[in-house]
Amino acid sequence: MGPLSRDVWAQRLGAFWASPSAFMAGPEAEDLGRDLLGDLRSEKLSEQTKVSLLALSLEYPAQLWPDASAAEVAATSLLDTLVLLPPRPSALRRPLLLAATTALAVGGALGPTSGASCRLLPLLLGLAAGNDLGRGFVPASEQRPLQATACECLRELESCKPGLLGGSLGLLRGLLGQEGPVQPLSLLLSLALRNTLVLQSRVGAGLGALLTARVSPPGSGPWDWTLVEESDGRLQPQAPSWPAAEEGEGERSLTARGHSPEEARELRAAVAQLLDTSYLLTPVAQAQLLWLLGWALRGLQGQPPALFKPQLVRLLGTAQLTLLHAVLALKAAFGEALFTAQDETLLLRRLTLAAQHPALPQSTHLFYLHCLLSFPENCPLGPEGEEAAPLLLGPQLCRGLLPSLLHEPTALLARLHLLCLVCAEDEEEEEKSQLPSPGHYLEELLAGLWQRAALEGGPRALATLCFQASYLVARCLAGQPTVLTPLIHGLAQLYRARPMLAPHFVDLLDQVDPELREPLKVVLRQEVVSRPGTDEALCWHLQMLARVADGDAQSATLNFLRAAAAHCTSWDLQQGLLQVCRALLRAGVGGGLVDLLQVLARQLEDPDGRDHARLYYILLAHLAGPKLGVALGPSLATPALASSLVAENQGFVAALMVQEAPALIRLSMGSHEVKGPLPVLQLLPEALEPIYSLELRFCVEGQLYAPLGAVHVPCLCPGRSARPLLLTLQPRRPAPARLDVHALYTTSTGLTCHVHLPPLFVNFADLFLPFRQPPEGAGLVFFEELWDSCLPEGAESRVWCPLGPQGLEGLVSHHLEPFVVVAQPPTSYYVAIHLPPDSKLLLRLEAALADGVPVALRTDDWAVLPLVGDYLRGLAAAV
């Protein structure tokens, strides 16, 4: 099949981009990668079309090359295409480099045993160095863009395999001082230096030697994979950040080995070289560079943080958010070793003023507020990881950051968070200050939020914001009774005004600490039971009472339930009432609850409600407190002393669940059936234990076969031979396939189990079917008609078929007997094979020699030629 035209590719690409998942699930997905690689060398397609094909491989490499072997083949083909490009400017060189790099990185083929890797790495390093690769490989107009692209590719590979460029640090240092793209080289060197510092201590390599060594010309020697083999590929992320919790094994390894004076001097020189050119980089690239170098030098002996001081002076007044973030990352890394108290005050004041600047967008305000909330102080007080406001951020400085009801919800919550942290630090100064205290302002703000949430018919967003703010205050100020007491009373008033917010209250009770949860439960329970049972919001009261009911105030709770029982006429109200009874059962309430359950078992209109009330009455009458709690608990684990009723209930639940189980079935393939219009596999099941209602489900990878039906077996017992199971195949193309097998069955104990069985493999010969038998004596004419019908659309070939000790006659009788149309034993056989769905394969085996026989073959499907060749060459070994 020749290359596809531009119009065909335009249709295929349009269909793919319209719905990639639908296209990959269709029949055309199987050949997409192969056609793409082949047509990149076609002269009929324009460069623009080829660039579109390469863009597809960059966007969806995992779908086109799903495994390491496919990625290796793809990368090799892409590199061959790159080498074959004519020595003139072309728009394909950079996409081809990127596509080959992406295929190796995503497909997991990058490694010392990969031929494509051994070709690509020296090529990229040579391009990054600006070397002359000969044969006009790099036109002068493409020299600088290709050099930048090669650096980006090397950086991607270094990220996938940390330590890959450890032996090239000296070369990269030399390149940074020459004419070339500064930003790609700087980022590449900083990443390689950071990874090498982490890994060099594990192998004991001298850092000074790595920083001063010059790499030999590309291709002159094998690539050094020493550091890669010591890496586990799980170094810290490369995004700027400063939480202390991110310290991991890689950072600890930095301090595990000191450096000699010569190594320390070379390292300082390399870092200074990178920092001196950092001002030429874009803000995002500068932030990446500063974070990588700061993380690399943190904790290293002989590397003073003063190296970053010139950059700090330059960046303290920056308006770029990415650079400000990098400055904060440096502050978290080095603290007072790099930042003086004046620097800290200046930075904190700048963040405070910027967070309230009216001309900045909302997202920028939130960024500054986040920086204030996570500000890395030089000398923080309290245990590590404890949330607290910066010491220098007092009420006077943050007065402009106080939250208001006019703010957007996200900004209000961020400012409220900061206000709570200030309140936690400002308890002692409240009495001395003449200005309104932060705590007083917090109370007024919460009152305003509760008032808005209590508006009848108000939007749900206001209620959600109110509860988010209440949770934030409870989390930050859990140890301050002066704040929690008004918070509890305010929430109680909110519930009194809008009982329909009961789900929000239940969620809040589930999230807060016991300091707020327990007193809030008491207040909310009093609010509910003080209402008459005829309230129109009865459903919300029952939902709330199911969460807050316990052993306290039993008489008031039971009185409320008795009054409410007469008004619970609908199913949902009855279920809410029973949920409260269940909560009281779990709390150990007896006495009056017995009488209430008896009344409910007689009076409830819904049969399901009466059954539940009767069940709760039986449990309360027959089980002691501990057993009753177990019976009503959520756990499915049955304690040793649990009652039979609980065990029966849990067994019933387990019987309704499909459980993952070890394989109790072995499945093998029997002989091949060659009768009928479709190929049929014989499956031989064997059970290790008695199983019932067995269902075998089969799934074929890709779109080679139509979906396969399930096979059912009523019973399967060990030691008892079972009849073979027949699985009919419906190939869409005559090709071998792998069948994934899943089994669903029931055990003798009544449990339903699900298990994955080892896959089954359908060979090419399993698809062979015979043609209809020609009339007596017409076999030769029938075969010649089939033979002539294969051309010109089909294909013809000749294959040498080795013969075993049984000769040609034994080989044919063992493998090809059902398909022989004309036979002149022992030297000549004509074989006709039908390949579903609608292909044919014709073989002429004649003029056999002692060690083999030449086979002439024709087929109307050229794609099966490699399969036929492999099949015939393997027949002698299979006899």
N, C-alpha and C positions, 0 to 999 in steps of 0.2 A: 504494500500500500504506500503510495507516494505521499509527499508533503501536502498538507491541507492548504487551501487557498486563503487569501486574506479575508474574504467574505465569510468563509466557514469559521475561521478563528474569531471574527467579529461576533458571529452568532453565538459561538460557544462561550466566549468571554462575557457577552451580555447576559446569557442565561446564568452563568456562574455568579456574576456580581449581583444579579437580581435576587438570587437566593442560594448562597453557597451550600447550606445544609441540604437543600433539596437536590442540588446538582450532584453533590458527593454521594447521595443515596441512590442516584440513577445509574443506568448502565454505562453512560459515557465516562463516569469517573474512573473506571478501571484503567483506561488508556490515556488519561489526561497527562500524567507525568511523563510517560514515554513519548507521546506525540510532542509535548512541549520541548523536551530535550532534543528530539530529532529535527524539529522544524526551526530551531535556532540557527542551524547551519544552512538552511534553505536559501537559495538565491532569489526565490520568488516572493519572499516576504520582505517588506520594507523594514528599516531599522526601527521606526516608530512602533510597528506591530510587535517586533521582537522585544522592545522595551516594555510593552504591555504584558507580554508573556513573562518576562522576568519580574515585573511588579507582582504578578500573581504568585510566583514562587517565593517572593519575599513576604507576602501577606499570609500565605497558607502553606508554609513548609511542612508542618506536621501532617497535613492531609495528603500532600503530594509524595513525601518520602517518610512513611510511617515508622520505619525501623532503621537500624544502623546500616544494614547492607544496602538498602535502597538509597539512603543518604550518601553512602560511599560511592555508589554508581553515579548518582546525580552530580556530586561534586567533581568526580573525575571527568564526566562528560562536559560540565561547564568549564573546567580548566582547559580541556582540549579545544573547546570552541573559542576560548579566549586566546589561546596560542595561535589558532588558525586565522585570526582576524588580520586583514591586510594592513600594511604599515602606513595607514593614513588615519586622520582623526575620525573617531567613531564614538557614537553615543552609547555603545554596548560595553565598553571596557569596565567602567565603574559598576554598572548593574551586575555584570558577570562576577566581579570580585565579591560584591555583596551577597549575591545569590549562592556562590560556592561557600562562603563563610557561614551563611545562615543554615545551609543544608548540613554542614558538619556539626555546627553547634546545636541545632535543634534535634537532629537525628541521633545524637549521641555517638557519632562516629569519630570524633576528634580523639586521637591517641597515637602512641608510637607505632602501633601495628597497622595504621591506616596509611595506604599509599597516597591517597588524596591529601591527607594532612602533611605528609612529608614533602609534597609538592607545593602546597599552598603556603606554608609558613615561611620557607626561604623566599618565595616570590613576594609575599607581603613585606617582609623585612627589607628586601632589596628595593622595592618600590618606595617604602618609607624613607630609606636612606638616599633615594634619588640616584641609585646606581644605573649604569647603562647595561641593560639586559640583552643587548644585541638584536640584530635583525629588525631594527626599527620598531621594537616592541612598544615603546612609549614615544609617540610624537611629541615634539617640543611644546606644542600648545596644550597638551594634556598632562604635562609633567607635574605641575603643582596640584591640580585637582586629584590626580591619581595618588599622589603622595599623601594628601589628606584622607582620601578614602582608605588607603592601606593602613593608616594609623587608626582609623575608626574600626576597621576589621580586626586589627590586632588587639585593640582595647576590648572588643566584644569577646574575642577568644580568651584573653587574659581573665576576663570576668567569669567565664565558664570554667576555665582551668587555672586557678590561682597558681602563680609560680611559673607559668609557661614562658615568660620573658625574663626570668631571673638571670639567665646567662647573657642577656642582651642589654643590661643596664648601662654598661660602658658605652656601647654604640649609641644608645638613645641619648645619653648625656652629650656626646659629641655632636649629634644632629641638632640639638637644641641651640647650640651656638652658631650654627650655619644658617644660610638662607633657606627658608622653608616655611611651611605652615606652622605657626607658633602654637596655636591653640590645640590642635590634635596631638602634636608632639608633647606638649606640656601635660595634658590629661593622661596620655599613654604612659609617660615616664612616672607621673605621680602614682598612678594605680599600680604599675609594676613595682615601684619602690615600696609602697605600702604592703603589698602582698609578700614581697621578698623579706621584708623585716619580720613579718609574722612567721614565715616558714624557714628562714635560714638557720634559726636556732635549733630546729629539729634535726637538720642534716649536718650541722656544724660547719657549713660553708663560710669562708671568710667574706664579710661584706665588702671590705676594701677591694678585694680582688674582683668581686662582681661589678663594683662601681667603676673600676679603671680598666677592666678587660675590654678588648676590642674583638668583635666577632669577625671570624673569617668570612670571605665572600660567600654569598648565598649558594647553597648546593655543594659546597666543598667538603662538607662533613655532616655527620648525623646531628639531629636536633637534640639538645640536652633536656631530658624529661625528669631530671632528678628531683627538683622541687615539686613538680606536679604530682609525682608518685607519693610524696609525703603529705600532700594536701588532701583534706577530706572534702574540699569544695564547698564548705559551709562557713566562709568568713563573714564578718559583719557586713550589713548592707552598705551601699556606697552613697546613700542619700544623707545629706547633712542632718544631724540630730544631736541632741545633747542629754537625753535621760540617762542617769547613771545606771539604770537597770540593764542597759544594753551591753555592759562589759561582759565579755565572754572569754572563751578559752584562748582565742587569738590574741587578745590584749594581754592576758596573763603571760603568754609566751614571750612578749616583748621584754619583760623584766627578768625572764629566766636566764638570759645570757648577756653579759656586758660586752662592750666593744673595746678594742684596743685603741690607743690614741690615734693611730693612723686611720683606722676605720671610722672613728668619730669625726676626724677632720674631713675625710672624704664625704661622709654623710652630710655634715654641715655645709660643705661646698655644693653638694647636689641640691639640698633644700634651698640654699640661698640663691642658686641659679634659677630654680623654678619660681621663687618668690619675686626675684628682680624682674622677671618678664610677665608676672601675673597681671599687671595693669593693662596689657595688650589684649587680654581675654574678655569675652562677654561677661556680664554679671553672673549669669548662671554657671558658666565655666569657672569663673573665679571662686564662687562659693564651693563648687565641687573640689577644686584644687586645694583650697584652704582647709576644708574638712578632712580630705585624705591625708594631707601633710600633718595637720594637727593630731589626728588620730594615730598616725604612724610614729610621731615623736613623743607622744604622751607616755611618761614613765621611763623613757630611755635615759640612761646615765650618760653624762657628758654632752647632752643636747639641750642647751638653755632655751627656754621659751622666748628669750629676747630676740630670737631670729624673726619672730612675727611682729615685733614692736613697730617697725616702719609701716607695715600693712595696717596695723591697728590704728595708727595715727591717721592714715589715709582714709580709713573706712568708718571711723566713728561718726562722721557726719554724713554718711551716704544716705541717699533717698531710695536706694534699691532694696526691696524687701529680702531678696535672696542673699545679698551681701550682709544685711543686718542679721539675718538668721545665721550666717556663717560666723559672724562676730560672736554671737551668743554661744555657738558651738565651741569656739575657742575659749570663751570664758568658762564654760562648763569643764573643758579639758584641763585648763591650767590654773584657773582661779586667781588667787593673789600673786602667784608667780609671774603673771603677765599683766594683770589688771590692778591698778592702784585703787585706793578708796575713792580718789577723785574721778577716776575713769568709771567706777561703778555708779557713783552719784550722777555723773553726766549722762550715762547710758540710761539709767532709770528715769531721770527727769525727761529725757528725750522721748522715751517710750510713753510716758504719762501724757505729755503734751500732744504727741502724735495721735494717741488713741482718742482724743477729744477734738481733733481738728475737723471743722465742719465741712471742708471741701473734699475730704477723702471719702471714697466709697465705703459701703457697709462691710464688704469683705476685708478691706484693709484695716478698718477699725477692729474687726474681730481678730485679725492677726496680731495687732499690737496688744490687745487684751490678753490673748493667749500667751504672748511673750511675758507679760507682767505676771500672769498666773503661774508660769513655769520658770520664772527668772532664776538663773543659777547664781546664787550669792557666793561671795568670797568665803565668808565664815557663817554658814547657816547655824541657827540654834535648833536644838531638839534632835531626835533620832533621825537617821538617814531615811529618806523616802516619805517623811511626814509632810503633809501639805500645810503650807504656811505662807503668809504674805511676806514680801521682802521687808527687812528690818527698817530700811530707810523710807519705805512707803507708808507714811503716816496719814492721819485724817486730813491734814492740811494739803498734802500733795495730791491726794486722790479725790479731793472734794469735787473736782470737775468730772469725775468718773462715776458719780452716784447714779444708780439706775432710776429711770422714770417710767411711768405708765405710758408715755408717748413713744418710747423706744420700740424698735422691732423686737419680736420675741427672742431671737438669738442674741441680740445685743443686750437686751434686758437681763437675760440669764447670765451672760458673761460678766456684766457689771455687778450683778447680784452676788455672783461667786466671789468676786474681789471684795465686795463690801462685807461678806460673811467672814472672810479671812482677816480683814481689818478689825472687825468686831471681836474676833477671837483674841487678838493681840492688844485690844484697847480697853480692857476691863478696868485697869487701875487708873487710867487717865480720865475716865468719864466724869468723875466727881470734881476734878480740878479744872476741867475745861469750861469756859463760859459759853461756848458754842453748842448747838444741839449735837448730842452724841450720835455716832454711827448706829448704835443700838436703837435709839429713839427713831431715827430715820427708817431703819429696817422695819420696825413695828408699823409705821405709817404706810410704808410701801406694801406690806403684806395685807394690811387692812383694805387698801385700795384694790388689790388683786382679788381678795375674797368678795368685796362688794360687787365687782364686775362679774365674777363667776356666779354670784347668787341671783343675777338678773333673770327673771323668768323668760324663757325663750331665747336666751343669749346664745351666741355661737359656741360650739363645742371647743373651738380653739382657745377661747378665754378660760374655760374650765381646765383644759389641758395645761395651759401656761401656769395657772394658779397652783396646780398640784406639782408641776415640775419645780416651781419656786419653793414650795413647801418642803419638798424632798431635799432640795439643795440646802436649805437652811437647817433642816434636821440633821443632815450628814455633816455639815461643817461645824455646827454649834450644839452637838449632842450633849456635851457636858455642861451646858449653861442653863440652869433652871429659869433664869430671868428671861430667857428667850423662848424656851420650850413651853412655859405656862401660857403666855398669850397665844402661842401657836396652836396649842391644843384647844383653847377656848374659841379661837377664831375658826378652826376647822369644824368644831361642834356647831357653831352658829351657821356656818355654810351648809352643813347637812340639814339643819332645821329648816333652812330656807329652800333648799333644792334636794330632796331625797333621791331624785333621779340620778344624782352623781354617785350613788352607792358603788358602782363598779370602780370608779376612780379611788374611792376610799379603801376598797378591798385591795387594790393594787398597791396603794401607798402603805398599808399595813404590812403587806408582804415584803416591802423593800426596806423599811426603816429599821433602825436598831431598837433593842428592847427599851432604851431610855424613853423613847417616844411612843413605841407601840403599845406598851402595857397601859399607861395612863390614858392614851387615846381610845383604846378599846373600852375602858370603863366609862368614859364620857359618852362615847357613841352608843353603848348599850343602854345607858340611862336615857339618852334621847329617844331611842326606839321604843323601849318598854313604857315610857311615859305617854306614848301616843295611844289613842283608842284603836282597838283592833279593826275598826271599820274604816280606817283611813283609806283614801283613794290611792295612796302610794304604798299599799300593802305589799306589793311584790318587791319593791325596793327595800322596805323594812325587813322583810324576811331574808332577802339576800344579805343585808348587812348583819342581821342577827346570827345568821349561819356562820359568819366569820368571827364575831366578837363574843358569842355565847360561851360561857364556861361555868365552873361550879359556883361562882359568886352570884348573889341576887337571884337565887333559884325561884323564889316565890313570885317575884315580879315578872320574871321571864315566862313562867308557866301560866300566870294569869293573862299575860298578853297573848300567848298561844291559844288558850282556851277561848278568849274573845275573838281571835282571828279565825279559829277553825270554822265557825258558822258562816264566814264570808268567803271561805276558800272553795268556790264552786267550780272553777276551771282547773284544768290539768296542771298548768304551770304554777298556779298558786298552791295547789296541793303538794306538788313536788318541792316548792320552796319551804312549805311548812315541815315536810318530812326531813329536809336537809337540816333544819334547825334541831329537830329531834335527834338526828344522827350526831350533830355536834354536841348536844347535851349528853348523849350516851357515851361518847368518847371522853367527855369531861368527868364522867362518873356520877352523873345526876341520877338518883333513883326515885324513891318516894312518889311525889306527885306525877312524875313522868309515866309511871306504870298506868295510872288511871287515864292519863291523856291518850296514851297509845291504845288502850282498850276502846276508848270512845272513838278514836279515829278509825280503828279497824272495823267498827260497826257503821259509822255515819258517812264516811267519805263516799262520794258518788262514783269515782273512778275505780275499777277493779284493781288496777295496778297500784294505786295509792293504798287501798285496803290491804293488799298483799304485803306491801312494804311495811305498813304499820304493824301488821301481825308478825312479820319477821323480826322487827325491832323489839316487839314485846317478848317474843320467845327468847331472843338473845339476852335481853335484860333479865328475864326470869331464870335462865339456866346457866349463865356464864358469870364468873367472878370478874372483878375489875381488870386485872392484867389480860385475861383471855378475851374479854370484851374489847379492849383496845386493839388487840391483835386482829380480831375478827373484822373490825371496822377500819383497820389501817390500810394504806395503799400498797404495802409490800405483798408480793406474791410468794415469798418464802414462808413455808409452813413450819412453825416452831414444833418442838418435840411434844409439847403438852397441849397443842391446839385441839379443838374439838373436831369431831367427825363432820359437823356441819361446815366448818371452815375448810377442812380438807376437801370435802366434796365440791364446795364452791370453787376453790382454787384449781382442782382437777378439771372442772368443767371449763374454766377459762383457758387452761393450758390445752385442752382438747380442741378448742376453737382456733388456736393459733398455729400457723405454719412455722415450724422450727427448723433451724439449720442443724444438720446432723452429719456425722461421718458416713462415708460411703459404705452401704451394706450390699451393694450390687456391683457385679463385674459384668462388663459388656464387651463382647468380642465380635468379630465379623466372620461369617461362614463363607461358603462357596458362592460364586457369582451366578445369578440367574440370568440366562440369555434369552428368555421367552418374553413375548409381549411387546407392546409398542414403546415401553419405557424401561430403563435399567432399574433393577430391583436389588437391594442389598439384603442379605440374610444376616440377622443379628441374633447372637446367642447369649441370652441373659443367664446369670448365675447369682443366686442370693446367698448371703452369709447367715441371714436370719429370716424367719417367715415374714413376708410382707404382703400387703393386700392393696388392691386398687392402684396398681403401679401405672403411672403415666410418664412416658419418655418423650421429651421435647427436644427438637433438633433445630439448630440455627447455623446457617452457612455464612461465613465471612464474605463480605462484598455482595455483588449482584450476579454471581455466576449461576446460581440456581434459583428457581422459584421457591417460595416458602414451603417448608415441609410440614406435613401433618403429624400430629402426635400419634404414638403407638400405645395401646392400652393392654394391660395384662391383669386379669382379675386376681390371680394369686400366684405367688412364687415361693417355693420352699427349698431349703438347702438339701443337697443330696438327691434331689428329684429332677430328672432331666425335663427341661421345658421345650416345647415346640419352638422352632425358629420363628423369629419375628421378621416380617417383610416390610421394608421401608422403600417406597417408590420414590425415585429421584426424577426431577424435572429440570434438566440442565437448560440454561439459556445459551450457554456456549460449551462446546466439548472440551472441558479442562478439568484437571483434578481439583479437589477442594478439601477443606477441613470442616468437620462437623463438630460444633460444640454441643454437648449433651447435658441436659438437666433432667433430673428424675424427681417426681413427686409421688409419694406413697404413704400408706398408713401402716403403722406397726401393730403388733399383736396387743399392745397396751392401749390402742386407740388414738395415738398421737399422729398427727400429720407432719411429715418431714419433707424437707427439700434439700437436695444435694447436687453438687456439680460432679459429673463423671469425667474421666479422661477423654480427650477428643478422639474422634474416629477420622480416618483419612481415606478419602475416595481416590483410588488410583485411576490413571487414564484408561487402563484396560477394563475397569469396572463399568465403563460407559459403553462398551462394545455391544452392538445388537446385530443379529443376522438379517439379511434381506429375505424377502419371500423366496421360497424354493422355485426355481424355474422348472418348466416341464422336462420330462425325461429326455435326455439327449440335447437339450437346448442350453446347457450351462455355458458353453463357450460363447455362443451368440449373445446371451444375456450379459456375460462379463464384458465382452467387447463393446456393447452398447453403453454400459456404465463407464467403461474406460474412455470412450470417445466423448462422453458428455461432460467430462471434467474440464476440458479445455475449450476455449481459450481463457475462460474466467478463472479457472483454478490454478493449480501449481503441480509441477512434476519434479521428481527428484530420484536419486539413487542412493542407497544406503548399504553398507557392508554389515551383514548380520553374522556374528560369530556363532559357530556351532559347537555344542558340547559333545560328549562321548556318544550320545544317542543318535547323532546325525540329524539330517533335515527331517526325516520322517518322524522321529521321536519328538522333535521340537514342535512340528505342526500338530501332531496328535495331542500333545500336552497343552498347547496354548491356543491354537487357531482352528481346531477341528470343527466347531459349530459354524465357522464362517467360510469354509472352503467351498468354492463353486465348481472349480474344475481341478481334478487331481490326476497326475500321472506319476504315482509313486515309483521310485523314491526320489526323483530328481526334479519334479516340476509341480508347483501348486499355484492356483489362482485364488486369491482371497478377496472377498468383498465384505466390508464392515460398514454398518450404518451407525453414524455418530449423531446422537440427538443434540439439538432438535431436528435439524434437516441437513446434515452434512454426510458425506460418504468418504471412505478411505479404501483404496484398491491397491493390492499388493501382488506383484509377480515374483515368485521365488522359483528360480530355475538356474540350471547350470551350477549346481552346488559343488563345492570343492571340499577337501578334507577338513579344513579349518573354518569354513564359513560359506556363505551363499550371498551373491549380489541380489539385492531386492530393488526392483523398479516400483515406484509408487506414484500414484496420482490421487489428488484430493481436490474438492471444490472449495476448501477452506485453507488458505495458505498459512493461517495462524497455528495450525496443528502440526506443521512440519517439525519444529523442534521436539514436540512431545512424541511424535512417531519415531524420530531418530533415537531418542533416549529409550523408548520402549523396546525397539528391535535390538539395540546394542545390549540390553540387559536380559534378553530372553535366555541366552546360554547359561548365565549364572543362576537363573531361576528354575531351570529344569531339574 
